[in-house]
Amino acid sequence: MHLIHVYGKKYERGSNWSEPEVLELLQIWSDVPVQTELVTCLRNQHVFNRIASTLRQKGINRTGDQCREKIKKLKLEYKQKTLRSARYYELMERAQSNRSAATSGSTLPLWGGTVTNQATEMQGSEAPGHPPRAGEILEIKTEVMSSDDEAAGPPEMLYEFGPVDEGDEGAAEHKHTAPNTEESTEMDGEQGITHVICSPSDCSDQNMTGSSGAGVSPATAPMAMREGGSHGDQEGGSGSFHQRKRRRVGRGGDGMLSNALAGYLSWQQTAEERFLALEEARMRQEAQAEQRREQQEERRAKQERDHEFRLMSMLTRVLSSSRGTEDQSASTSRETLPVPSTSQTLFPCLLPNSAKAVPSMLWGDQTAHYRPYLSRRGNSMRLHQGILQEGYNQYHANKHDEHSNPHGIINLGTSENKLCFDLLQKRLMRPDMLHIEPAFLQYPDWKGHSFLREEVSKFLSDYCRSPKPLKPENVVVMNGCGSLFSALAATLCDPEDAILIPSPFYGVITEDVSLYSSVKLYHVPLYSQPTGSDVRPFQLTVEKLENSLKEAKKEGLNIKALILLNPHNPLGEVYSSEELISFLQFAKMHKLHVIVDEIYMLSVFNEADTFRSVLSLDGLPDPQRTHVMWGVSKDFAMAGMRVGMVYSENRDLVQALDQLGCFHGVPGPTQYLMAQLLRDRDWLNSEFLPENRHRLREAHSFMIEELKKLDIPFLHRSAGFFIWADLSKYLKEKTFAEELSLWRCFLKHKVLLSCGQAFSCVSPGWFRIIFTDRLHKLQLGVQRIKNALEELQSSSVLETKQTTRDEQDDSCGTARREDTKTVDEGKEQTLRTSSVQTKLDTVCIKTEPLSLADENFTILNGQSDIRSESLDSLIGTLRQQIHVSDWLEKHKPELPAGQDPTQLDVFTDLLDKARK
């Protein structure tokens, strides 16, 4: 039985009540006598004690406190209209009606008898119904209960009005001199001196009213309280009964008592309602607090279980790997034992299941990296890293510099134009660019300053060869085309909607549309080998769009838009006017928005190739659903300025993008610089654009000549900063795992390329090679590519020779095999220890995002092996983890019966080495 403290009192809360017990309790509680006494009592504990006593007689063992608490809850449930039985509501309504009758009635029945206000001994002979005269006296009789009934009956209250009879003077003196008397007050009135005396029973400290049920407020009538066994009773000579007393009072006494009773009953009802409201609020708060505690405990327990599972899984893999390595070391003579392919063990998510599936870009054991400070979406963003981003991070941490870092990474993977810095530096240092106005430093129009949007509309009208001038109000400027993709996905699509996009495509678009808006990309696969009506590799047709749209609808996806890249990244493809019109008509037929990215429109460097913008078409099939993007990152060689713009005739879309502009705004001084550049047509047409195309053409010619020398196939296109090259012949197997291994091999030789799976290419082995860099860096980058490919070829020859020798050794018979199995014991122990270290380090690396450019990895037999000389660097990683976490100490494994203890010793030795 539980005890809780409420308002300074301790109340018991018993076990659950059954439905028959609840109905029996309500049957007793709803009776008229019980309701009457509950209404008229200040303290009603004795009432519930008697209810409990009655229940015990019927075989239901409950205390008075339990009955009180249960009645409270039943009243709250009745007030809240909780679904209960019909008998329950019948008894509750009966109690309500009896309580109302008890409050307004003049006859108040009690447990042991009644007190009736009546006119007795009227003076003179009166006719029935004749009103009493002013001199008449109202007699109040009070039945005095026997001492045997005091334990079960209500307390006694004696009232005196008017002068005291002579026979009662002695009793009155005893009353005034009784040791337990608390108060005696005299009042002057027309009827004489008034005395009010209250005599409680044996449970009197919780009851302040008499057996008549009339409650007297302390502020209304003075009272003197005495214990049941008073001096007056002792002098009466009766040990079993109190003396019956008669008191004569005038009419005014009864009116005073009735007013006091009515006032008290009103106060009691208000107080009870207030108490019930407070009790209901308290119970509701306790329920909410308990629910929150349960949820927190459940989350904490889940986190602890996940953490324990990850740690024990790691230790289990370490011990099991050491057992497998020990068996393997007895049958091999290699210095370094091969481990499973890293691309399959550490990066299984990078192997696409189908041509249309977006490869996941989470690296390593990401479950170990979720932080409690972030939401699930925040953790997903923090851990989401594509191959392009990983390669750029490696380059950024180890940039090549002729003087300070000659062995750094040459970046031929990030699409940046580094050929025109001298032209831009000279132009940006002119005096007209050094200008500041107050408006540049204040909040702008979120679509972009009006002067910039006017220059953009004029610029696009001229260079896109629009048949009619474009309107500035249809232009929205944001900080880069990535922000434009994100904003367009948010305004055109709902979460979990999808957008059609031909693959391969620029891989960062996946993050642009999904991180904020949760919009998916549905791939339209383009193949390296022409199929059907194709006349060139990776050709996009309306037929392919139709097939992909049908398949997407079969999968239950809601396709809302189509993304076109023109010129294409990474293919360098430039669509003709006929192809563009066919794509736009397909979109109109299916009511799809078309987002056309023309960010490379001025980077078409072959004069024989003509670029046609969507804005140059005489009439768009669906202008309200056609939106054209452009930016200065590529054509103006200003990737760091972060300025992009979209043109759309859909006014609703422009207004929606305006609402998002505050998150993607461009600084005022930057907008001024861009407006000045766009306005300076002489510099653009006579100096920058021609020289930029010339330099692009020369760099492209150099790269394709080098690729021809290496006998590497490629797509010969004349747009963009890249060449789409086929290196599949250097793959041991035509898989994306082998492609990733080749990508890491290039990084090992300090040259960064972009592999095909970063662009969702369906054919493994394709790479994007950037050629827009200075000549000496291109030469050095090509030399490093050559070195990497030569190493792959030499390792392949060595592997072939090793395979041949192994076959010859196997043909030598049993004696040869036995000699191979015989290994020096010391060397065997060294191999076992080295293998355990290798396995453990591999597991530890998985607990942090793995650097794909790690030089400690090499390619052997199409698998990623860890050489013995790399253990020191890997142990350094383990040492850092031990310093920042004590989980190894807290979760030291216990070996089961029959387990080899030397394996645990090897693990402990490795930890000791890492701590040094």
N, C-alpha and C positions, 0 to 999 in steps of 0.2 A: 504494500500500500504506500502510495507516494504522498508526501506532504509538500504543499507549495505555500508560499507566503504571499497573501493578497491583502492590501490595505492594513497591514500590521497584524492580521489574524492568520491562523493556520487552519486550512480546510482540507479535509480528506477527499481524495478522489479514488473511487473504487474501481473494480473491474467493469467490463462491459455489461450492459443490461440487456436481457433478452426481451423480445417483443411482449410476451405475456407479463413479464415483470413490469415493463413500462406501463402497460395498460392498467395493471393493478394499482400502481402508484398513482396514475391519473384518476382512477376511480375514487380513491380516498381523498386525494388533494382537491378534486372538484366539488366535493360535498359542500352544502351550504354552511354547516357549522365551521368547517375548517376555513373556508374563504372568509367568513365573517371575522373569525379571530385573527386571521392573517392581516385583514384590512385594519383592524383596530389596535394592533399591537405595535409598539415601538420595537421590541425585540421578539422575534418569533422562533427562536431556537427550540423552545420547549414544544412548539407545534410540530416541528419536524421530528423531534425526538419521539413524540407520540405516534406520528405517522410511521416511523421506523418500527416502533413497538407493535403497531398493528400489522405491519408487513411480516414481522418475525412470527407472529401468531399464525400467519398463513404460509409459513415455511420459506420466506424470502429474507435472508439475513443481510440487512443493510443498516447503516448507521444514519443518524439524523443529518450529519454533514453530507453523506453521499446522496441522500434524498434531496437536500437543498440544491446541491450542484447539478443533479440530474434535472430538477425542475427548471433551473436556470437555462440549461441547454435546450430543454424541450420548448420553453417559451421563445428562445431565440430562433429555433427551427420553425416554430409556428409563425413568427414574425417574418422570416425569410421565405415562407411558403415552400419549405422542403417537402418533397414527395414522401408521404407516409400513408398509413392505412386509414380507411374511413372511420374506424372506431377511435383512432387517435384524434382526428379532427372533431368528432362528435364530443369527446370528453373535453377537449380544449375549449370548444364553444360553450359547453355547459359551464365550465369554470369561469369563462368570461361573463356569462349572464349572471351566475351566482355572485360573482364579485361586484358587479354593478348593483345588484339588489342589496347586497350587504352594505354598500357605500351609501345608498339613499334611504334604506329602511330605518324605522324607529325602533323595531323590536330586534334585538341582537341575540340570537340563540348561541349558547356555549356548549362545551362538552358535558358539564355536570348539571346544568340547569339554565334558567333564563332570568333576566332582570327586566321587568315590565314597568314602564313609566305609566302610572295610572293615578287618578284622583280618588283618594279614599277618605272615609269619615268626613264627608261633606257636612258642614253645619246646616242644620235645618232640614226641612223636608223639601226636596227639589224634585221637580218632574224630570223624567228621563230626557236627556238631551239638553236640559237647561244649563246655560253657561254658569260657571262658578262666579261668585261675587269676589270683590276685591279683597275681602278678608279671609277668603278661603286659603287653606294650607294644602300644599301638595306633599303627599307622603311618599318618600322613596324607601322602599324596603330592600335590604341587601341580605340575601341568603348567605350565611357563613358556612363554608364547607368544613367537613370533618377533617381532622388531622390525618386520617387514613387516606383521604382523597387528595391531600396536598401534593403528594409526590407525582400524581398523574394529572391533576387538574390544574387549571390556570391560577395565577396568583390572585389574592384578594385585595380589593381596594375599598376603603371606608371613607365615605364623604359625610361631612357635617356642615349644615347650613343653619344659621340662626342661633339663638341662645342655647346653651347646653343645659339639659335637665339636671336637677340636683343629684339624681341618682347616678349621673355620669360624671360628676365633678371629680370624683376620685380617679376615675379612669382617665379623665383628661389630664389630671396632674401627672399621672404615671406616663402618659403619652408625651407630655412636655419634658419630662425628666428622664425618659428612657435613654440608655447609653447609645443606641443606634439611631437616634433621631437626628436627621440632617437639617430639617428646616421647620420652623413654626412661625406662621405669620398671621397677624390680625389685621382685618380690614374694617373700616367704618363704613356703614351703609344704612339705608333706611330700615333694613330688617335686623340690624344689630351686627354683632361681630361674627365674621364668617371664618370657619376653620376647615381646612382641607387636609385630610390625613390619608396617606397611602401606605398600606401594609403589604409588602410583597410576600410571596410564598417562598418555598425552599429553593427555587431556581430564579429568585427575584432579581439578580444582578443583570439579567438579560431581558427583564420585563418591567415596564414602567406604567402599566395600566391594570385596572381591577377587573374582577370577574364580570362586571357589567359590560365590558368591552369599550367603555368610553375613554378615549385618550385625552389627556389634559396637557396642554402646552405649558412649559415652565413660565413662559412669558404671560400667560393668561390667568392662571390660578396658582397660588402658592401651595406647596405640599410639604408634608412631613412624612418621611419614610421610616418604617420600623420593621423589624423582623417578625416572622410569623408568631413566635412565642413571646408575646409582649407581657408587660406587668399587668395590664388590664385583664388579660386572660387568666393569669395566675390568681388574681384576687377574686375572679368569678367563681372559683371553686370547682370548675369543670376541667378535667384533663383531656377529654375527648372532643368537646364541642366549644366553639366560641359562643359568647353570649349574644343573643339576637338583640339588635338595637334598632330603635325607631328614631328617626330624625324628622322634625317638621321644618319645612322651609317654605318661604314665600314663592310666589310665581317668578320673581326675578332670578332666583337661584337656578331654576331649570333652564331659563333662557341663556344664562351665562355659560352653563355647562354645554348646551347645544352649540352655541357659537364656538366655544373652544374645541369641541369635537369636530365640527365642520372644518374649522381652520386647520386642525392637525391632519385630518384626512386628506385635505387638498395638498398640504405640504408633503405628506407621505407619498401620494401618488406621483407628484412631480419628481421627488427624489428617486423613487423607484424607476421611473422612466429614464431619468438621467443615468442611473446606475446601470440599467440594462444597455443603454447606448454605449457607455464607456466599456462595459464588459464585452460587448460585441466588437468594438474597435480593437480592444486588447487581444481578443482571440484571433481576429483577422490579421493583426500585426504579427502575432506569434506564428500563425500558419505561414505567412509570407517569409518570415525569418527562417523558419525551419526548412522551407523549400529552397531558399538560397543556400543554406548550409549544406543541404543534401547535394545540390548541384555542384558547389565548390568541392565537396569531398569526392564526388564522382569524377570531376575533372582531374583532381590531384591524384586519385588512385589510378586513373587511366594513364596519366603522364608517367607515373612511377612504373607501371607495368610495361609501358613502351620502352622506357629507358633501360629497365632490367633486361628486357628481351633483346634489345640491340647489343648490350654489353655481353650477355651470355652467348649470343650468336657469334659475336666476334671471337670470343675465347674458344668456343667450340670449333669454329673454322680453323683457328690457329692450331689447336691440338690435333684435329683430324688431318690437317695438311701435313703436320710434322710426321704423323704415322705413314701417310702415303708417300712422303718424300723419303723416309727411311727405307721403305721397300724398294723405291725406285733407284736409290743410290747404290743398292747392291747389284743392280743389273746394268749400270751404265758407267762410262768412263769420262763423261763430260765434266768440265770444271764447274759450269753453271747449268743448273737443271732448268728446263723450259717450264713455264707456267702457262695456264690458259690464256687465250687471247685477251689482252686488256680491253680491247674494244667490245668484247662480249661479256667480260666479267664486271668491269667498271662502268661501261657505257652501253648496256644492252638496249637502253631506250633510244639510242641513235640509229638503230637498225629499223628502217621503215617497214611496216607490215604490208603495205600496198603502195601503189603509185600515188594514190590520192590521200594517203594519211600524212599528216604533218608530223615530222620527226620531233619527238620531245627533246628539249634542250636543257634538261636537268642533268647535272654532272655528279657522278659519284653517288654515295649513299646519302641522299638528301634528307632522309628521315631523321638523321642525326643532327641536322642543322636548323630545325625549326626553333625559333626563338619565342619565348612566352610574351615578349613585349609587342609582338606584331600579330595581326589577324592572319587567318589562313590566306587571304588574298595578299596581304603584305609579305608573308613568308614566300608565297609563290612568286611574287615580283622579285624579291631579293635573290631567290635561287634560280630564277629563269635567266639563263645565259646561253645564247646561241654560239655556234662555231665562229661566226664572224666576229662577235663580241669577244670571245675567248682569244682568238688570234690577235685582235687589235690590242687587247690588254697585255699580251705577251710582247708585242712590238712596242707599246708605249712604255713598258718597264725596261726595255733594252733596245733603245733606238740606235741605229747606226749613225756614227759621226766620223768624218775622215780623221779628225784630230783627237777628240776625247774618247771615242768608243768605236774604233775601226772594226771590231769584231761583233758589233751589234747587229740587230736584225734589219735586213732590207725589206721594206714593205712593198710588195707587189700584189697585195690582197685588198687594200682599202681603196675605193674608187675616189681618188682626189686628183685634181689637175695641179701639178707642181711645176708646170712649164712656163708660167706667165707671171711669176712673182715680180720680176723687174718692171714689167709694164704696169701692173697694178700699183706698185709702190710709188712709181713716178706720178701716176695720176692722182692717187689719194693724198699726195703731199702738196698738191696745188692749193693756192690761197682760197679758192672758192669752196673747198671742202672744209675749211676751218671756220665754221660758222655755228653759233648757238643762239637760239631764241628762247624766250620764256616758255613758249608752248611746247618746246622739245622736252622740257623738264617737268611737265605737268601731265595729268591723266589725259590720254588722247581719245579719239574715237576708236573703239576697240576693233573696228574693221580696218583700221589704219588711217593715218592722217589723210585728209582730202587731197593735199598736194601730191602725195605718193600714189594714191589710187588713180588720180588723173594721169600721172606719168605712166603707170602700169597699163592702163587702158590704151593709151596712145602707142606704147611700145608693142603690146601684143597685136594691136591692129596692123602695125607696119610689118613686124617680123613674122607674124602668123598669116599675113596676107588675107586678112578678113575682108569679105566683100563689102561690108559696111562698118563704120566706126563702132568700136565697142564702148559700152557705157561704164563710167567710173562707179556708179552705184551698184553694179553687178560684181565688183571686185572686193575680195576679202583678203587681207594680208595677215599672215601669222609667222611665227618663228620657225620656219622650215616646213618642208613637205611632210615630214613625219608627223608634225602636229596637225597638218591638214588631213592626213589619212585618219588620224585618231578622231578628229572632230567630225569628219564626214561619216565615219562608221557610227559614231554616237548619235548623229542626227538622222541618218537614213535607215538605221537598223535597230532592232531591239536585241537585248541579250539573247544569245544562243541562235540568232539568225546567222546566215552564211552569205558569203560573197564568192562568186566565181572568179578564178584567176588562172590563166595559163601558167603551167610550170615547165621549165624552171623560171623563177622570178626572184627579184631582190628580196632576200629572206627576212630583212628587218620589218617588212610590211606586216608580217605575222604578229610581231609584238605591237606594232602601231595600232592595229585594229582590235587586239584581244586584251591587252593589259588593262585598259580602262573600260572598254565597252563590252567585253566578253563576246565579241563577234568572231565567228569562225571563217576560215578560208577553205573553199572547196576547190581542189585542184582539177584543172583540165590538162591531162598529161600530154606532153609533146615528146615524140620519140626521135632519137638520133638517126634512125633509119627511116627513110620515106615510106609511107604506107598508103594504100588506096590511091587517091587522086593527088597526093602530095608530089611536089616537084622539087622540094628542098628539105633538108633536115630541120626538125623542130618547127614545122610549118603549122600555123594556126588556121583552122577552117571553121566555118559555121557548123558543119556536120559534127565536129568534135565538141563544139559548145552545146549543141542539141543533145548529144549522147550524155554528156556530163550532167546537164540539167535534169534529164530524165532519171539518171541514177541517183542524183541528190534528192529528188522528190520521193523516190522509192525508199530511201533511207530516212524519210520523215523530216528533211531539212527544209527550212524556209529560205529560199534564195531571194535576196533583195537587190543585188547589184552585180555589176561586172567591172573588173579592173583591167585596163589595157595600158601597157607600157610602150610608148612610142616616142623615140627609138627604144628598143627593148634592152633591158638589163637583166641577164648578162649576155644575151645572144647578139646584141648589136643590130638586130633586125629593124628595118624601117618599113612600115606598112604603106601600101599604095592607097590611093583614094578609093578605089573599088573595094578593097578589103575593108577599109574603115567603114564605108557605107553599109556593107553587108553585116558587119558586126553591130552597127547601130540599129539596123532594121531588125536584126534578131532580138536585140534588147527591147525595142519598142513592141514587138509582137508579144513578148512575155512580160511586159511592163516592168522592166529592170532599169535601175539607174546605171549609168555608165560613167565611171571615174577614169579619165584619161590623164596619165602622167606623162608630160612632155618635157621633163626637166633636162633632157639632152638635145633639145631641138636645134640649138645653135652649135652643137658639137658634131655635126655631120661634115667630115673633112674631105670627102671625095666629091669633086665637082660633078661627076657623072651621076651621083645619087641625089635625088631630089626628095626633100622632106616636105610632106604635106600635113599641116596641122588640121585637127578637127574643126578649128575655128575658120579655116579657109574654105570649107565646103559651102556651096551656095545655099543649101537649106538643110538643117539638121532634121532627121526623122522625128526626134522627140526632144526639142530644146529644153523642156522643163525637167527632163531627166538626164541631161548631158552636162557634165561638170569637168572643166579642164584645169589642170594644175601645172605650175611652172615655178622655178626658183633660181636663185643666183649661185647656188652651191657648185654647180657643174659648169654651166656655160660661162659664168664670170669667174670661175676658179676661186670662189669665196665660200668654201664649206664652213668656215668659222663664223661667218656673219649671221647665219641662221635667219634667212628671209625667204619665205615662200608665199605664193598667192594662188587663189583659185578664182576662176571666172564661171559664173552660173547665172542664167536668166531666171532661175527660180527664186522669187523674192522671199518666199517662206523659208527656204534654205539659208539665204543670206541673213535673214533676221535671227534664225537659230544659231548660226555661226557667230553672229555678233554677240550673243549671250555667252559664248565660250571664249570670246576674244580676250577677256581679262586674264585667262589662264595661259594664253599663248601669245601675248602681245610682243611687239618689237619695240625696243627703246627708241625714243624720239630722235636722238642724234644719228642713230643707224638708219632710220627712215629718211632722214635728210640726205645722208650720203648716197643711199640707193636712188633717190629721186634725182640727184645731180648726175649720177652715172647714166641713168636711163635717158636723161634729158640731153646729154652730150652725144649727139648722133655723129658728129664729125669724128670724135675720138673712137667711137665704136666702129664706124664703117670704114675708116681709113687706116686705123692703127691696130686696135685690139683684136677685133674679130678676124681680119685676114691673117694677122701674125699668129693668132691662136690656132687657126686651122692649119697653117703651114707647119707649125711645130707638132701638132697632133699627127699630121701625115708623116713627118720624118720619124717620129718615135714609133709609130705603128709599123713603118717599113723596116726599121731596125729589128723590132721584135719578131716579125713574121719571118725575116731572113734567118734569125737565130733558131727559131723553131723548125724551119726547114732543114737546117744543118743537123739538128738533133732528131730529125725524122719523126716529128710529132705532128699528127693531124690537127687541124683547127678549122673553125668557121671563118671565112674571109669576108668580114663586114667592115664598113667604113663609117661607123657611128659609135660614139661613146669613147670610154677610156680603157677598154678591155678587149681581150681576145679569149674566145671560148675554145679551149684546147682539150684534146682527147688523149689522156695518159693511161687509158685502160690497159694497154699492153704491158704496163709495169706492175699490174696487179697479179698476184698469184692466183687469186680467184676473183670472179666478177661479183664482188660483194661490197657493201658499204663499209663493212669492217676493214677490209683491205684498203679501201679508199681513205679511210681515216688514218690508217697506219702510214700510208704514203704521205698524207698531209703532215703528220708528225715528223716524218723523216725529213721533209723540207724544213720544218721548224728547227730540227736538230742542226741542220746545216745553215741556220741563220738566214733563211729567206721565207717570207710569209706569202702564201698563195691562198686562194679560197676554193675549197672543194665543192663538188657538185651537190652533195647532200645539204649544204648550207642554203642552196637555192631550190631545194625540193626537186632536184632532177631525178627522173625515174631510172636513168641509166648510170651505173656507177663508173667512176674513172674520169669524169669531166672536171676540169679546173678552169677558174677564171683568173687570167693573168693581166695585171694592170701595167700599162706601158707609159703612162703620163708622168714620168720622172726624168731627172737629168741623165744625160748619156752615161756618165761614169758609174752612176748607181745602177742603171739598167745593165751595163756590162758586168758589174760585180754580181748583181742578182742572177743573171743568166749563168754565170760561172758556178755559182752555188747550186743552182738547179741541176746543172750538168754533173757536179760532184755527187749530189744525192742520187741521181739516176745511175751513175756509174757504180756507186756503192751497192745499190740494189741489184744491179746485174752481177757484180762480183760475188755477192752473198748468195745469189741464185746458183752460180756456177759451183761455189764451194758446197752448197747443199746437195747439188746433184752428185758431186764426187763423193761426198760423205755417204750418201745413200748407196752408191755403187760399192763402196768399201764395206758397208754393213751387210750388204747382200753376199759379198764374197766371204766375210767372216762367218755368216750363218751357214754357208755351205761347207765349212771346214769340219763339221761334226761336233760331237758331244764334248770332245777334249777342248776344243776351242771355246765352247760356251762355258765350260767350267773354269777355264783360265780367265775368261772375262768376268766371271762372278767373283773370283778371288781378288780381294782388294785389301790393301793394308788397313789395319784396324784404326790407326791414328788418322789416316786420310778419310776413312769412312765417317769417323766422328766429326771431322771438320766439315765434310760435305753435309752431314745431317744438320749441324749447327747453322751452317750458311743457308741451307734451304729453309730452316725454320725462321731465320731472320728475314729471308726474302719474303716468305709468305706473310709473316707478321707485318713487315713494312708495307706490303701491298694492301693489307687490311687497314692499316692505320691511315694510309694515304686516302682511302675511301671515306674517311670521316671528315675530310676537308675537300673543297672543290679541287680536282686534280688539274695541274697544269699540263696541257697537252703538248707543250713545247719542252718538256723536261728532257734534258740531254741524257739522263740515266736510262732512258728507254731506247732500245734498238730493235730492228726488224729482223726476225729469224724464222724461217719456215712459215711466213705469213702470220706469226704470232709475236706478241710483245713480251720480251724477256728482260729480266733485270740482271745486269751484270754484277759480278762480285765487287767491282771497284765502286759501285754506286751505293753500297750499304752505309757508308759513313754519312753521306748527305741525307739518306732516308732516316737514319737513326737521329739525325739532327731534328727532323720533323717530329719524330716520336718524343724526343726530349722536350721540345716546345709544348707538345700536348700534355706531357706529364706536369710541366710547370704550371699550366693554367687549369688543370683539373686533377682531382684526387680520386677519380673513379676506379683507377687500377688498384689502389690500396683498399678501397671500400668493397670491392667486388673480386677479391682474390679467389680463384676457383678452388673447389675441393674435388680431388680426384675420387672417382668411384672405385669400388673394390675391383681389383684386377687391372687397374690402369697402370701404365708404365710411368713411374715417378720421374724418370730421367727427362721426359718431355716437359714436365713442369719445371724441372731444374733449368733446362735450356731457356725456357721463357723467363724465369727469374733472373738468370744471368744477363739476358738481353736488357731487362729493365734496369739492372744495376749498372750496366754499361752506359745506358742512355742517361742516367742521372749524373754521371761524372762530368 
